[in-house]
Amino acid sequence: MKLAKIAFAAALLIGSAANCFAADKSPIVVEIESPLASPHPLQGYLRQTTDAGPSPAVILLHSCNGNWQRTDERWGKRITEWGYVTLTVDSLGPRGIDSCHRALKFLVRLPSVDPARVAVLGFARGGATALRAVEHGPFEKTSPNKFGAAIAFYPPCSSFKGYMTAPTLILIGELDDWTPAEECRNMVDGQDAWGISRQERGAPVKLIVYPGAYHAFDAPGPKNPIEGHHLEFNQSATDQSSEALREFLGATIGAKEQLP
């Protein structure tokens, strides 16, 4: 009888902790894999929703500046408020397509995540990784888990050889002199060196180009050039891209929208 009471009390404590955790949208740092599993173990910021049952999820990949905390604060928090679990990956050290699928493997095991509804979202080089994750080829084919959608903010678009296996959205500034919008237009229309039209083969690819916007248009900060390239925050492009992203996620992996 005493053991039964202890077990009941423990169950109450676990249930209370779970409720508190579910109601808290603050990010927690998680070990995506054991440090013994890889010479370059991954970490990330995980944000949960307050929805009951498995939710759709988004993996976020930062740009070359490596500031995954700012990526989480700028986009992870916002996307969670829309009703999605988010995992912002610290992928600077173990950067690449492999880290993207390792994060997916971790995320789909969470009971709070619907494994059939996970998207990948990246910025600059992280955007290229997001596109590579759904490009038809060896990485996509050999991964047991698949992404349901991909989104890339101002990615380099000149090196893709295959069509996309999941709905894809590319957002870029017309004045971007680091990852030119013209390269993305050519890639989508099949006018690049590989000649594969993403309009006629594979999953649909949508390209949105923002007039007057430069590289990193969604990142508030100084306008000092980096490696000779112009970076500038653009509020209008940021607002429009946020709405485009929200609409795209809703149409592809879906969520019960939770307004702030």
Buried (B, 14 or more C-beta within 10 A) or exposed (E): EEEEEEEEEEEEEEEEEEEEEBEEBEBEEBEBBEEEEBEBBBBBBBBBBEBEEBBBBBBBBBBBBBBBBBBBBBBBBBBBBBBBBBBBBBBBEBBBBBBBBBBBBBBBEBEBBBBEBBBBBBBBBBBBBBBBBBBBBEBBEEBEBBBBBBBBBBBBBBBBEBBBBBBBBBBBBBBBBBBBBBBBBBBBBBEBEBEBBBBEEBBEBBBBBBEEBBBBBBBEEEEEEEEEEBBBBBEEBBEBBBEBBBEBBBEBBBBBEBEE
